[in-house]
Amino acid sequence: MIGILEHMTGVKEETVHLQVCRYISIQYPHVLFNTDLSGIKLTQGQAVKAKRMRACRAFPDIVIYEPRKGYHGLFLELKREGTRLLKKDGTIVSNAHIQEQEEMLKNLRKRGFKAEFAIGFDQAKGIIDSYLR
């Protein structure tokens, strides 16, 4: 389909993020979305300002501002291919950052949003397509 969006094993999370944003722009040009800019290098002063402008640091990477299927919008927390979120018993891994992100996703769900982790481009694309179609 879109050559630059082909599945690649071992790509960085930043690459997945760029692929997903490009996919939304091409496949759904009229959809309003925004992205977290956490992968961009900021000066120390800019980083301090950016931190002050957020409620907390665990907001998901991408938000799609389109109500669908009873939800107010879609939030996606992107992870690179191969990221493990769950232990064998089905509980979230003990990584503090992932646990914080899971709590944010739960909080967003309570407020009427669809909010999911997406591991790799293919899973993100599937969630987006299912939500928007």
Disulfide bonds with the S-S distance in Angstrom:
none
